Amino acid sequence: MEFSVFDLIGAVGVAMIIATYLLLQTGRMDAAKPAYSVLNAAGASMILLSLVFDFNLAAFIVEFFWLLISIYGIVRSRFSH
């Protein structure tokens, strides 16, 4: 198995989502703040980019909705102030 640049991008996206969730669970990040949604959106985008080159329908569906929900969170935090 060859590890491409797009595999690396996807792996970094996974690491971002996991790290963000860990920070949330340990009380070091607030889900109501835009940073939480921005990091999740960035991670999901990176995973989606990697899926363009090695498609998996189930993973695509999860990441697509993860991105949409994160964008909703960004917009919500932007207009709630």
C-alpha positions as CSV (number, residue, x, y, z in Angstrom):
1,M,0.0,0.0,0.0
2,E,1.3,3.4,-1.0
3,F,0.9,6.4,1.3
4,S,0.1,9.5,-0.9
5,V,0.0,13.2,-0.1
6,F,-3.8,12.9,0.0
7,D,-3.6,10.1,2.6
8,L,-1.4,12.4,4.7
9,I,-4.0,15.2,4.3
10,G,-6.7,12.8,5.4
11,A,-4.7,11.6,8.4
12,V,-4.0,15.2,9.5
13,G,-7.8,15.8,9.2
14,V,-8.5,12.8,11.4
15,A,-5.9,14.0,14.0
16,M,-7.5,17.4,14.0
17,I,-11.0,16.0,14.7
18,I,-9.7,13.6,17.4
19,A,-7.6,16.3,19.1
20,T,-10.5,18.8,19.1
21,Y,-12.8,16.2,20.6
22,L,-10.2,15.3,23.3
23,L,-9.8,19.0,24.1
24,L,-13.6,19.3,24.5
25,Q,-13.9,16.2,26.7
26,T,-11.0,17.4,28.9
27,G,-12.5,20.8,29.4
28,R,-9.9,22.7,27.4
29,M,-12.2,23.7,24.6
30,D,-15.7,25.2,24.6
31,A,-18.0,23.8,22.0
32,A,-19.9,27.1,22.0
33,K,-16.8,28.9,20.8
34,P,-16.1,29.1,17.0
35,A,-12.7,27.5,17.3
36,Y,-14.4,24.1,18.0
37,S,-16.5,24.2,14.8
38,V,-13.7,25.7,12.7
39,L,-11.3,22.9,13.7
40,N,-14.0,20.3,13.0
41,A,-14.8,21.8,9.7
42,A,-11.1,21.9,8.7
43,G,-10.6,18.3,9.7
44,A,-13.7,17.1,7.9
45,S,-12.7,19.1,4.8
46,M,-9.3,17.4,4.8
47,I,-10.8,14.0,5.1
48,L,-13.2,14.7,2.3
49,L,-10.3,15.9,0.1
50,S,-8.5,12.6,0.7
51,L,-11.7,10.7,-0.1
52,V,-11.8,12.2,-3.6
53,F,-8.7,10.1,-4.4
54,D,-9.7,6.9,-2.6
55,F,-13.5,7.1,-2.3
56,N,-15.5,5.4,0.4
57,L,-19.2,6.2,0.4
58,A,-19.8,5.6,4.2
59,A,-16.8,7.8,5.2
60,F,-17.9,10.5,2.6
61,I,-21.4,10.6,4.1
62,V,-20.1,11.0,7.7
63,E,-17.6,13.6,6.8
64,F,-20.0,15.6,4.6
65,F,-22.5,15.9,7.4
66,W,-19.7,16.6,9.9
67,L,-18.7,19.5,7.7
68,L,-22.3,20.8,7.3
69,I,-22.9,20.6,11.1
70,S,-19.6,22.4,11.7
71,I,-20.5,25.1,9.3
72,Y,-23.8,25.5,11.1
73,G,-21.9,25.9,14.3
74,I,-19.6,28.5,12.8
75,V,-22.6,30.5,11.5
76,R,-24.5,30.1,14.7
77,S,-21.6,31.4,16.8
78,R,-21.0,34.3,14.4
79,F,-24.6,35.6,14.7
80,S,-25.2,34.8,18.4
81,H,-23.1,37.7,19.6
